[in-house]
Amino acid sequence: MEGKRVRDSSVTIAQVMDPQDANPAGNVHGGVIMKLIDTAAAVVASRHSRSHTVTASIDRLDFHHPVHVGDLLFFYASLNLVGRTSMEVGARVEAESIITGTVALT
């Protein structure tokens, strides 16, 4: 089997946060962000393996900055490690205020 480069399976996904993604205070639910992280990671894993994949576990998830309705989220995901029957995918999420242009690690 020929080797693959990390960039061959990496993905960047952009998504605007809408009112249905948030609580009444206008903060996006962490579960919405978790789902989108899992989607980005699944794309990376499937692009690498060219097969169906499943998430076995998430080692850690820390929220550093709140996300608000109207923010543009960027999900960056790429391979960290590949074994014979499993792989590790890393993800980074950044929120950009479309109005101010401020970007924060989420």
QUIFENNOR-V699676 format. One record per helix or strand. SS is the DSSP state (~ for helix, > for strand). FROM is the first residue (numbers start at 1). LEN is the number of residues. Records with the same first field share a line. If there is no record, write none. Layout:
SS: FROM-LEN / FROM-LEN
This chain:
~: 6-4 / 19-3 / 30-20
>: 11-6 / 22-1 / 27-2 / 68-1 / 72-11 / 87-10 / 103-3
